[in-house]
Amino acid sequence: MSKVQIERIKKMELYLDEAGAAIAELAEAMDRYEKIQSKYYKLENYYGSTKWIDDFETDEAGKLPADLKRGVLSEDAVYDLITDHSALMARMQRAVLRSIEKKEL
């Protein structure tokens, strides 16, 4: 066995460890995402709907309890989440295509 072989095996072993950990973490994150995915789409559909507008106007009129958490009625919080979600989905799509094509970065 040559020194080159040993170094190659060590490098590939590191790749195995890193890839295994990253894939396990991604699988856990996907599990969490899949559990809330339908809730996310309900939120997305609510944002900008007549119900959201009604809730927003009620808040603007000061008719909601002062201690009610209502970040969902801010115009930026849900929009930013939708934007982040869209960017993440595009990133995941690119990652999947690279995997299908088995391209190295």
Sequence and secondary structure as in RCSB ss.txt:
>XXXX:A:sequence
MSKVQIERIKKMELYLDEAGAAIAELAEAMDRYEKIQSKYYKLENYYGSTKWIDDFETDEAGKLPADLKRGVLSE
DAVYDLITDHSALMARMQRAVLRSIEKKEL
>XXXX:A:secstr
  HHHHHHHHHHHHHHHHHHHHHHHHHHHHHHHHHHHHHHHHHHHHTTSHHHHHHHHHHHTT S TT   GGGST
THHHHHHHHHHHHHHHHHHHHHHHHHT   
